[in-house]
Amino acid sequence: MKKYLFLIIIFSLVAGSCSKEKFQKNEDVIPNSDFEIWNGWSLPFWNGNNCPACSKQILTDIVKQSTDAYSGKYAVELLNNNVYPAFIQNKFAISSHPNSVNGYIKATLVTGDTVIVQISLYRNNVVVDSGKWIGLESLPEYTAIHIPISQNAKLVDSAKLYIRGGQKKTAAWSTSTVLLADDFTLR
């Protein structure tokens, strides 16, 4: 009986510490930051300007699921339609102030174009801290990006991650900037 009681106590302690560690580790997670969850053409937890059924005159299917992923099965691909750049954003609750956001980017940029990843931290719907990465050149392989976040505020309650694709096409209209993003984390 003592042996079973001892095993139950050990199991409870181990299970309790694992759960606590898992909770602390995943406490401030960017929902669907690995872009593995898709609902048809829709990317759950993210808002953007993708609308495949909106217009036949211009390409409106500009935020796509891609199998060219850094990790897992999928990444997100943002295309330009020569009218507006593709973007996605995800606003979510956080309980502590992160120091940075990290992720992986792969991009083919038209000359002179840029792509952006930006993080904004909020307290009561007011931006209190932020960080920004601007891509100025093509990255033919997935490249890690590290975006330091300003540390002006001590208290935050939410964050918004914004990813914007390119704004340009070539003069011949045959090629546009393509941005692939995957596996974002807060640190």
C-alpha positions in Angstrom: 0.0 0.0 0.0 2.8 2.4 0.9 4.4 1.6 -2.4 1.3 2.6 -4.3 0.8 5.7 -2.3 4.4 6.7 -2.9 3.9 6.1 -6.7 0.7 8.2 -6.7 2.5 11.0 -4.9 5.5 10.9 -7.3 3.1 10.7 -10.3 1.1 13.7 -9.0 4.3 15.8 -8.5 5.7 14.9 -11.9 2.4 15.5 -13.7 1.8 18.8 -11.8 5.3 20.1 -12.6 4.9 19.1 -16.3 1.6 20.9 -16.6 2.9 24.0 -14.9 6.0 24.0 -17.2 3.8 23.5 -20.2 1.5 26.3 -19.1 4.3 28.7 -18.5 6.0 27.8 -21.7 2.9 28.2 -23.8 1.3 31.1 -21.7 2.0 33.8 -24.3 1.7 31.9 -27.6 0.8 33.6 -30.9 -2.3 31.6 -32.1 -1.6 29.6 -35.3 1.8 31.2 -35.6 3.0 28.1 -37.4 0.3 28.5 -40.0 -0.7 24.8 -39.8 -4.5 25.5 -39.3 -6.4 26.4 -42.4 -10.1 26.5 -43.1 -10.2 26.4 -46.9 -8.7 29.7 -48.0 -9.2 31.2 -44.5 -6.4 31.4 -41.9 -8.0 31.0 -38.4 -6.9 33.6 -35.8 -5.6 35.9 -38.5 -7.4 38.7 -40.3 -6.2 40.0 -43.7 -7.2 41.1 -47.1 -7.7 37.8 -48.8 -10.9 37.3 -50.7 -10.8 34.8 -53.5 -14.4 35.2 -54.4 -14.5 39.0 -54.4 -13.5 40.0 -57.9 -12.8 38.5 -61.2 -11.1 41.7 -62.5 -8.1 41.5 -60.1 -6.4 38.7 -58.3 -7.9 38.7 -54.7 -6.6 35.3 -53.6 -3.4 36.9 -52.3 -3.0 35.1 -48.9 -2.4 31.4 -49.5 -1.5 28.2 -47.8 2.0 27.0 -49.0 3.6 23.6 -48.6 7.0 25.4 -48.8 7.3 25.5 -45.0 10.2 26.1 -42.7 8.7 23.7 -40.2 5.5 21.6 -40.2 3.4 21.1 -43.3 2.4 24.7 -44.1 3.5 28.3 -44.2 1.6 31.4 -45.3 2.3 33.0 -48.7 1.6 36.6 -49.4 1.3 37.8 -53.0 0.9 41.2 -54.6 -2.0 41.8 -57.1 -0.7 45.2 -58.3 -3.6 46.9 -56.5 -2.7 46.4 -52.9 -0.2 44.3 -50.9 -1.3 41.2 -49.1 -1.3 41.4 -45.3 -2.4 39.4 -42.3 -2.6 40.4 -38.6 -3.3 38.5 -35.4 -4.2 40.3 -32.2 -4.1 38.1 -29.1 -3.9 38.3 -25.3 -0.6 38.2 -23.5 0.2 38.2 -19.8 3.8 39.4 -19.8 6.0 41.7 -21.8 8.1 39.8 -24.4 11.5 41.0 -25.4 11.3 40.0 -29.0 9.4 38.2 -31.7 11.2 35.6 -33.9 10.2 33.9 -37.1 11.3 32.6 -40.4 11.0 34.5 -43.7 11.6 33.5 -47.3 11.1 36.2 -50.0 11.5 37.0 -53.6 11.4 40.8 -53.9 10.9 42.8 -57.0 13.7 45.5 -57.2 12.9 48.4 -54.8 10.2 46.6 -52.9 9.9 45.9 -49.2 8.1 43.4 -46.9 7.3 44.1 -43.3 6.8 42.2 -40.0 5.7 44.3 -37.1 4.7 43.6 -33.5 2.7 46.0 -31.4 2.1 45.6 -27.7 -1.1 47.0 -26.1 -2.3 48.1 -22.7 -6.1 48.9 -22.7 -6.1 49.1 -26.5 -3.3 51.7 -26.6 0.1 50.8 -28.2 2.8 50.9 -25.5 5.7 49.1 -27.2 6.6 47.8 -30.6 9.2 46.4 -33.0 9.6 46.2 -36.7 11.6 44.3 -39.4 11.7 45.5 -42.9 12.9 43.2 -45.6 14.8 45.0 -48.4 16.2 42.1 -50.4 15.3 38.6 -51.6 15.9 35.7 -49.2 16.0 32.6 -51.4 16.1 30.3 -48.3 14.2 30.5 -45.0 16.0 33.0 -42.8 15.5 33.6 -39.1 14.4 37.1 -38.2 14.7 38.6 -34.7 12.6 41.7 -33.9 13.5 43.4 -30.6 10.5 44.9 -28.9 10.9 48.3 -27.1 10.6 48.1 -23.4 8.9 51.4 -22.4 5.9 49.8 -20.6 5.9 47.2 -17.8 2.3 46.2 -18.2 0.8 44.8 -21.4 -2.4 42.9 -22.1 -2.3 42.1 -25.8 -0.2 42.0 -28.9 -0.7 42.3 -32.6 1.6 40.6 -35.1 1.3 42.2 -38.6 2.9 40.7 -41.7 2.7 42.6 -45.0 3.8 41.4 -48.4 5.3 43.4 -51.2 3.7 46.3 -53.0 5.3 46.0 -56.5 5.3 44.0 -59.7 7.8 44.1 -62.5 7.3 46.6 -65.3 6.2 43.7 -67.5 3.6 42.7 -64.8 4.8 39.2 -65.0 6.5 38.9 -61.5 5.5 40.2 -58.2 7.0 40.1 -54.7 6.3 36.8 -52.9 6.7 36.5 -49.1 6.6 33.2 -47.2 6.4 33.4 -43.4 6.4 30.6 -40.8 6.9 29.6 -37.2 6.7 32.9 -35.2 7.3 32.9 -31.4 7.5 35.5 -28.6 10.6 35.5 -26.4 
